[in-house]
Amino acid sequence: MTKRPTVHVTQVGGCKRKKYHEIMDKGKGMPPHFYGVKGTMCHKVIEKSIEKIKSSEPVEIDITYPNLLDTSKGRNKKVSKEVYQACLPEVESLMTKTDVWLETQEYDLNEFTSEETLEVVLDECVIKGTPDLYSNSTLIDFKSGKPVMRKEYIRQAAAYKWMLKRKKDIDITECHIIFFGGDEPVDKVIPALKLEEGLKQFFTDLREHLCTGRLVREGGVKDKYQFKCSNDFMCTMCNFRNICSGI
């Protein structure tokens, strides 16, 4: 029996050129980009800040290298101390904004689950995803960037909402994205209609993602130039940008 491929929610809808490189050039990627490292570090700070609120025991947030990254595996092994430290000013700024959000938000965080990885098995693949924060009715996703509601964010939130229903029979009625990239935290609600559209797009993009993977693995693609570089804001965080260059 053929093993089902595992697809992470954040991979769906990504650049086909990147997918090609992930399969064919696994070891040739550059270390994670500054923005990718910063995003990972910021999410860890938010996770620890929430844990600090929920815990009856003291929780220390150690931001010294490499404590906000898991450097034991994956691309994080390539993150230098210099890059890590270059991210710290923005991470420290986010810590202040996180404290502001935690002091003003109206939820009982003890009712929420944080950073739990979910898996949903389908006929063609296994979908994995890690919602930032969810309760029995509310889903919250955190973004370290500026408050711009990108279609990728809506698609991702819609997929998490669907996974929570499928895996845990949880009916999410509110989806929020909290942006920390401005002067202060910004809370944006995703309308129900947008979530419906986002879920349709997620499954359309998932089918395309799986089809692209099969084509590459089965030799149906001569070279990467059969796929056009997506050439969007995600290119700055792509670990294959050194062998793609947006051409």
TORSE-776450 format. One record per residue (C-alpha): x, y, z; residue number from 1. Coordinates in pm, 1 decimal, always signed. Last residue first. Layout:
- c1  c2  c3  i
- X  Y  Z  NUM
...
// end
This chain:
- c1  c2  c3  i
- +1331.6  +3371.9  -1266.0  247
- +1245.4  +3461.2  -905.3  246
- +1600.4  +3395.5  -783.5  245
- +1549.1  +3019.0  -784.6  244
- +1873.4  +2866.8  -659.0  243
- +1942.5  +3123.2  -383.7  242
- +1568.6  +3164.2  -311.9  241
- +1548.9  +2802.5  -198.3  240
- +1496.6  +2877.6  +172.5  239
- +1190.9  +3087.6  +87.8  238
- +1125.9  +3368.1  +339.1  237
- +1174.1  +3659.5  +97.8  236
- +979.2  +3466.0  -165.8  235
- +668.8  +3472.7  +57.5  234
- +594.9  +3833.9  -48.4  233
- +529.6  +3721.8  -406.5  232
- +728.6  +3591.3  -701.3  231
- +515.9  +3277.6  -752.9  230
- +803.9  +3134.9  -956.1  229
- +660.9  +2977.7  -1270.7  228
- +683.4  +2601.9  -1288.0  227
- +816.5  +2436.1  -1601.6  226
- +1135.5  +2621.5  -1514.3  225
- +1200.6  +2374.3  -1231.7  224
- +1311.4  +2103.7  -1472.8  223
- +1181.0  +1818.8  -1686.1  222
- +864.0  +1753.8  -1484.7  221
- +679.8  +1424.0  -1528.3  220
- +950.1  +1230.3  -1351.2  219
- +717.0  +1042.1  -1117.1  218
- +826.8  +1239.0  -811.7  217
- +775.9  +1575.1  -984.4  216
- +431.4  +1495.6  -1123.8  215
- +316.4  +1337.5  -797.5  214
- +416.7  +1644.3  -595.9  213
- +244.2  +1880.6  -838.6  212
- -76.6  +1676.2  -818.8  211
- -67.2  +1683.1  -438.7  210
- -26.9  +2062.3  -430.9  209
- -299.1  +2110.5  -693.6  208
- -541.0  +1900.2  -489.5  207
- -448.6  +2098.4  -176.9  206
- -495.7  +2430.0  -361.1  205
- -854.9  +2342.7  -453.1  204
- -909.3  +2211.3  -99.9  203
- -780.7  +2533.2  +57.4  202
- -970.7  +2751.9  -189.0  201
- -1299.4  +2595.4  -83.9  200
- -1198.3  +2646.0  +279.5  199
- -1113.1  +3012.9  +219.7  198
- -1447.0  +3080.8  +51.1  197
- -1629.9  +2938.9  +352.7  196
- -1401.0  +3137.1  +584.6  195
- -1471.8  +3457.1  +390.1  194
- -1844.4  +3396.4  +428.8  193
- -1805.9  +3350.1  +805.9  192
- -1630.2  +3685.9  +845.8  191
- -1265.7  +3680.9  +968.0  190
- -1228.6  +3899.5  +1277.4  189
- -927.8  +4130.9  +1302.2  188
- -755.7  +4211.0  +1633.0  187
- -472.5  +4466.8  +1609.9  186
- -188.0  +4473.4  +1863.5  185
- -10.9  +4811.1  +1895.0  184
- +234.9  +5015.5  +1689.8  183
- +203.1  +4766.6  +1407.4  182
- +345.8  +4417.9  +1354.0  181
- +155.8  +4238.6  +1631.3  180
- -144.6  +4119.5  +1430.9  179
- -411.0  +3911.8  +1607.6  178
- -621.4  +3704.8  +1368.1  177
- -964.4  +3607.2  +1496.6  176
- -1203.6  +3330.1  +1399.0  175
- -1539.0  +3306.4  +1577.3  174
- -1805.0  +3031.6  +1558.7  173
- -1575.7  +2727.3  +1575.4  172
- -1780.3  +2410.3  +1606.7  171
- -1560.7  +2149.8  +1773.7  170
- -1619.8  +1787.5  +1670.3  169
- -1260.9  +1704.0  +1771.5  168
- -1096.3  +1583.0  +1449.3  167
- -1338.9  +1689.6  +1175.9  166
- -1464.8  +2004.7  +1348.3  165
- -1115.0  +2108.6  +1459.3  164
- -979.8  +2028.4  +1113.3  163
- -1242.2  +2247.1  +942.0  162
- -1160.6  +2546.5  +1164.9  161
- -789.7  +2487.5  +1108.8  160
- -843.4  +2484.1  +731.4  159
- -1047.8  +2805.8  +745.8  158
- -771.0  +2974.7  +948.9  157
- -510.7  +2876.6  +686.8  156
- -722.9  +2992.0  +393.4  155
- -791.2  +3323.7  +567.0  154
- -420.5  +3377.7  +639.0  153
- -320.4  +3291.8  +283.7  152
- -579.0  +3536.6  +148.2  151
- -390.9  +3816.1  +322.2  150
- -553.5  +4032.5  +589.3  149
- -293.7  +4306.9  +638.2  148
- -232.8  +4407.6  +999.0  147
- +150.9  +4427.5  +990.3  146
- +357.2  +4119.3  +1069.1  145
- +400.5  +3902.3  +1379.4  144
- +83.7  +3706.4  +1306.7  143
- -117.3  +3519.7  +1569.8  142
- -414.7  +3294.3  +1501.0  141
- -714.4  +3269.6  +1732.2  140
- -997.7  +3018.8  +1699.5  139
- -1309.5  +3050.9  +1915.3  138
- -1599.4  +2818.9  +2001.3  137
- -1477.1  +2523.4  +2206.8  136
- -1142.7  +2695.9  +2257.4  135
- -851.5  +2757.3  +2022.8  134
- -500.0  +2901.0  +2013.8  133
- -208.4  +2888.9  +1769.2  132
- -358.1  +2622.6  +1545.6  131
- -104.4  +2356.2  +1448.1  130
- -181.7  +2172.8  +1124.8  129
- -124.3  +1834.9  +967.2  128
- -314.4  +1691.1  +671.1  127
- -255.0  +1324.8  +587.9  126
- -291.1  +1243.6  +220.7  125
- -492.6  +1090.0  -64.1  124
- -774.9  +908.4  +117.0  123
- -782.5  +1162.9  +400.9  122
- -629.9  +1140.5  +748.9  121
- -664.4  +1450.5  +967.0  120
- -378.3  +1534.9  +1201.5  119
- -375.8  +1807.7  +1467.0  118
- -75.9  +1971.3  +1634.8  117
- -159.8  +2152.9  +1957.4  116
- -6.9  +2500.9  +1985.1  115
- -231.1  +2633.9  +2264.4  114
- -561.3  +2499.1  +2396.1  113
- -804.0  +2754.8  +2535.9  112
- -1045.0  +2745.1  +2831.2  111
- -768.4  +2849.5  +3070.9  110
- -729.8  +3155.9  +2850.7  109
- -1050.1  +3303.7  +2986.7  108
- -1103.3  +3557.9  +2711.1  107
- -1145.0  +3934.4  +2744.7  106
- -821.5  +4062.8  +2592.5  105
- -676.8  +4379.0  +2746.5  104
- -394.2  +4251.0  +2969.2  103
- -296.6  +3970.6  +2731.8  102
- -287.4  +4214.6  +2438.3  101
- -62.2  +4459.1  +2624.1  100
- +167.9  +4175.4  +2738.0  99
- +189.5  +4057.2  +2378.0  98
- +278.6  +4410.4  +2268.5  97
- +569.7  +4418.8  +2515.8  96
- +690.2  +4074.6  +2405.6  95
- +658.7  +4189.5  +2043.7  94
- +907.6  +4468.2  +2105.5  93
- +1147.9  +4214.3  +2256.5  92
- +1109.7  +3996.8  +1945.8  91
- +1174.2  +4296.2  +1722.0  90
- +1496.0  +4379.1  +1909.0  89
- +1589.5  +4006.4  +1921.1  88
- +1591.2  +3932.5  +1548.3  87
- +1953.1  +4044.2  +1496.0  86
- +2047.0  +3818.3  +1788.2  85
- +1917.2  +3512.0  +1605.6  84
- +2093.1  +3612.3  +1283.4  83
- +2425.4  +3651.2  +1470.6  82
- +2378.5  +3324.6  +1663.8  81
- +2350.9  +3142.7  +1335.1  80
- +2041.6  +2959.6  +1213.5  79
- +2148.6  +2650.5  +1019.6  78
- +2007.6  +2394.4  +1265.2  77
- +1678.2  +2582.4  +1233.8  76
- +1645.3  +2428.2  +888.0  75
- +1528.8  +2095.5  +1027.9  74
- +1623.8  +1951.3  +1364.2  73
- +1794.6  +2012.7  +1698.2  72
- +1785.2  +2391.3  +1664.1  71
- +1437.9  +2420.4  +1816.5  70
- +1424.0  +2798.2  +1829.8  69
- +1333.0  +3043.9  +2108.6  68
- +1609.8  +2907.7  +2333.0  67
- +1897.9  +2946.7  +2085.2  66
- +2032.5  +3197.8  +2183.5  65
- +1897.8  +3400.2  +2477.4  64
- +1522.5  +3469.4  +2488.5  63
- +1450.5  +3283.9  +2812.6  62
- +1084.9  +3328.6  +2901.1  61
- +1054.3  +3208.0  +3260.5  60
- +732.1  +3044.4  +3375.6  59
- +647.5  +3063.4  +3748.1  58
- +398.9  +2793.5  +3854.2  57
- +20.3  +2833.2  +3858.2  56
- +30.6  +2830.8  +3481.1  55
- -227.8  +2994.2  +3255.4  54
- -72.5  +3341.0  +3232.7  53
- +282.3  +3208.9  +3189.1  52
- +163.7  +2957.7  +2928.9  51
- +17.2  +3249.5  +2734.7  50
- +350.1  +3431.2  +2746.4  49
- +534.0  +3111.2  +2649.0  48
- +319.2  +3064.9  +2336.6  47
- +354.8  +3432.6  +2246.6  46
- +734.1  +3411.9  +2285.1  45
- +745.0  +3092.9  +2076.2  44
- +540.5  +3259.9  +1804.2  43
- +781.3  +3553.0  +1801.2  42
- +1084.1  +3324.8  +1763.7  41
- +928.4  +3143.1  +1468.7  40
- +829.3  +3469.3  +1301.5  39
- +1174.3  +3620.9  +1356.1  38
- +1342.5  +3316.6  +1202.8  37
- +1114.8  +3334.4  +899.1  36
- +1167.5  +3707.9  +864.8  35
- +1546.5  +3670.8  +887.3  34
- +1545.8  +3400.3  +618.4  33
- +1584.8  +3034.1  +710.0  32
- +1922.1  +2884.0  +616.9  31
- +1972.8  +2833.5  +244.2  30
- +1831.1  +2534.4  +65.0  29
- +2052.3  +2283.2  -109.4  28
- +1985.7  +1973.1  +96.9  27
- +1640.9  +1886.6  -31.5  26
- +1705.5  +1967.7  -396.6  25
- +1457.7  +1746.7  -584.5  24
- +1154.7  +1722.0  -354.7  23
- +1174.5  +2056.1  -173.3  22
- +1298.3  +2219.0  -494.4  21
- +989.0  +2115.1  -690.3  20
- +760.7  +2231.9  -409.3  19
- +939.2  +2568.2  -412.1  18
- +873.0  +2602.2  -785.9  17
- +510.3  +2517.1  -722.5  16
- +482.6  +2815.4  -483.5  15
- +254.6  +2758.8  -187.8  14
- -119.7  +2705.9  -184.6  13
- -91.9  +2435.2  +77.2  12
- +237.2  +2429.0  +265.6  11
- +98.2  +2611.5  +572.0  10
- -163.8  +2339.5  +625.0  9
- +107.9  +2076.4  +645.9  8
- +91.4  +1792.2  +396.4  7
- +182.2  +1434.2  +481.0  6
- +201.2  +1198.1  +185.2  5
- -0.5  +875.7  +212.1  4
- +212.6  +563.3  +198.0  3
- +136.6  +342.2  -97.4  2
- +0.0  +0.0  +0.0  1
// end
